[in-house]
Amino acid sequence: MAQPPRRFQPAPGITVDLAGSTLSIVGRAEVWGPEANVQRATQIQNTINNAWTLRIGAVDFSCNIVVTHRASGDPGRVLQIEILNMPAPSNVKMGDSARPMQLNNREAGAYTWTAAHEFGHVLGLNDRYAETAESRAAGQNGGQRSTPAHPGYETNLMGAVGGTLSLQNALDLANETQPSEWGMDDDDEVRAWVSNHNALQIQALNDAVRLRGLEILMNGWVSDDDLRAMEGLMGGVSNPIEARNIRARIDPVRLSNLGQRTRLRIAMDRMPR
């Protein structure tokens, strides 16, 4: 895992840090729904933390997430895990940027292996098994599914029922460093993300996420480190429309330091028109 330190937030409340041979996962989640309770929240918490904490050769996985039960009220800005009886397998809605998890209470392993496997999807990992439409239909109707693992994933957490963590999971996660709105909550996080990612990754940043990061850095007192991160974010802009939106929202006049104001104007002038 030879790589620079990297941090990404795949879902609200969940942070992954990769540094050298260490892979650390921390965060918070809420269970809710008709079949959710405090005991199941604790079981899911223990399952995920145990499954994703392991030393494999020179690689250290550590996972420390806190899972609480939300009986009522609005969801917090954390990973949402809905527990219910449903006619479909447990899943993670990968098309939703918040990657909410649904656990089917009727599944025998819902609170053990399945919870750990679905958490892998929250982190951004794909299923590593093959399945036909007939098998999926059988599973939705309470029948037996057939899910042969991909080569190399025969005993892997993402490939086989009952599988466990392996070095391959660390290698796969090393490719999952795309930013999201969940990683832009304060100036420390924005600066850290910019400094730990290369020009191509910064360029791939979603327009709204980039603007959010710039606005956070401009809020309050602006340090030279803040300005350096802003220059990095603006250096990744390749679309004239995005550049125009940034110029409309970020005003260099707000900076009291003349040198910083000049640097910001130069960075803005370098964006496409």
N, C-alpha and C positions, 0 to 999 in steps of 0.2 A: 504494500500500500504506500509506495513512495509518492507523496503528493503534498502540496502546501496545505496549511490549515484551512479548513472550510467549514462554514456554518450555513444551514438552510432550515427553513420552517415549512415542512410539507403540509401542515394543517394548523388551524388555530390552536395555540397552546402547546404545540409540540416542536421541539428544537433538536436538531441533529448536528453534532460537532464531529468532524473528522480531522484528526491531527496525528500525523505519523502513523503509528500502529494502533492508535486508540480511536474507538468509535463510541461516542457518548450520546444517549438519547434521554432527554428530560422533558417534563411537561405535566399537563393536567388534562383530564377528560371528565365528562359527565355522562352517567347512564340515566336514561329516562324511558318512559313508555309504560304500557300496561303490565309488562312482566318484570319491570325493573324494581330493585330494592337495594337496601344497604349491603346485605350479604352478597348479592351478586356483583355489586360494584367492587367490593373487596376481593372477591374471587377473580374477577377480570384483572384487577390491578396486579394481584400476585402472579397470575398466569403470565401476563405480558412481561412483567419485570423479570421473572425467572427464566422465561424462554429467550429473552433478548439480553441476558447477562451471562457471559461465558468467555473464557480465555481459550482461543484456538490457535495453537502455535504461538506466534509472536503478536497476534492480534487480540486486543482486549475489547470486547463488547461490554458496555454497561448501560443499563436502562433503569431509570427511576422516574416513573410517572405516578401521579396521584389520581385515583379515580373516585369520584364522589357520586352520590345519588341525588338527582334533582326531581323531587316529587311534584313541584309546581313552579310557576314563574317562567320568566324568559330565559332562554339559553345563555350561558356565559360565553365569553370569547375563548372557548376551549374546544377540544375535540368532542363531538357529540356521538354517543353510542346509544342507539335506540334498541330496546329489547322488546320483542313481541312475538306472537304466534303468527306465522305467515306461510303461504303456500310456495315459498321459494327459498333457496339456500341463503345463508348468511352472506353479506356482501359489503363492499365499500363503494360508494358512488364516486367513481374516479372522475366523472365529468363535472362534478361540483368542486370548486376550488377549496372548499372546506373539508372535503373527503369524509363526510359522515359515515359511520359504520352502522349497519343493521345486523343484529344477531337474532337468529331464529331460535326461540326458546325450545322448540320441538326437537332440535338437533341434539343428539347425545353428547357431542363434544363442544357445544356452543360456548361453554365457559372455560374450556381447557384449550385443546389444540386449535380449535377454530378461531378463538379470540386472538391467539398469538399469530396465526396465519393472516387473518384479516388486518391486524395491525401492520403487518408487512406491506399490505396494499396502501395503508395510510401513509407509510414512509415513501411510497412510490414504486414498490417492487411489483412485478407482474407475476401472474400464475405461471408456473413452470411445469404444466402438465397439458395433455391433449384431452379434448372432450368433444363428443359428437352432439348434434342437436337432439338425438334420441336419448342420450344420457342425461342432458340437461332437463328434458321433459320428464324423464323418470324421476329425477330428483325433486322437481317441483310438485310431483304427485305422490311423494313419500316412497318412491321406489329406490333401487340401488343404482348409484352412479358409477360410471367407469371412467377413471381419470389416470391413465398411464403417464408416469413422469417423463419429462424430457431427459435425454441422455445427460448424465452428470448431476441430475437433481433427484435421483431415485430415493434418497433418504433425507432430502432437504425440506425445510419448513415450508417453502413455497412450491414444492413439487409433489410431495407425498403426504397422505393422511398420516399423522403421527410423526412426521419428519421433524428434524431439529435444525438448529442454526449451523451454518458452515462458513468456511472462509469465502466461498462464492457469494454469500449474501453481502459480505463487506465489499467485495469487488463490485457487485451490482449497485450497492448504495453509493459507491464513490462516483457514479455517474448521475446520481440524483441530487444535484446541487442547484437546481433552478430556483430563483427567488420567487417570493410571492408576497402578497399584501400582509401576510401574517408575520413577516420578518421585518417590517418597517414600522415598529411601534415607538421607537425613540432614537435619538441621534447616535447613541452608542451602537445600536444594532445596524443602523444604516452605514456608519463609518466602517464597522467590522465587515459587513458584507462586501462593500466596495474594495476594501484592502485585501480581501481574501479571494477575489475572483479576477479572472483575466479579462482582456478587452473584448473578446468574443462573447463571453458570458454577460458582461455588462451591456453590450450591444443588444443582446437577446432579451433584455429586461422589458416587461410589459409597460406600455406607455403610462398607464395609470399608476403603476407601482413606482416607476421612476419619478413621476411628478410628486407623488406622496413623499418619497424620500427627500426630494429637494425641498419641499415645503417644511418638512420636519427639521432639516438642517438650518433653514432660514429662520426658524422660530426661536425667539429669545436671543441671547448672546451668541455670536458666531465666532468660533475659534478658527485658527489656521487649519486645524485638522478637519473641521467641518467644511471649510472652503475647498480643501484638497479633495474631499469626497465629492463635493458638488462638481468640481472640474472633471472628476472621473465619470460621474453620471452623465454629464453633458457631452463628454467625449464619445459616449456610445450612441448618441442620437444620429440616425441616418435618414430620418423621414422629415421633410420640410414642414409637414402638418404638425407633427409632434413638437418640432422646434418652435413653431409659431405659438403653440399652446403654452410652452414653457416660458417664452418671452412675455406672454400676456399675464402669467401668474407670478413670475419671479422678478422682483424689481430691485436692481442693484442699489438704488437710492436708499433702501432700507438699511444698508450697511453704513455705519458711522466711520469706519476705518477707510481712508481714501485708497490705501494700497489694496485692500481686499475688494473694494468696489471696482477698482481697475481690473483686477484679476478676473472677477466675475463677468465683467463686460467682455473681456477678451474671450473667455470660455463661451459666452453666449454668441459672440460674433463668429466663432468657429463652427457653430452648428449650421446645417444647410438652410438655404432660403428658397 
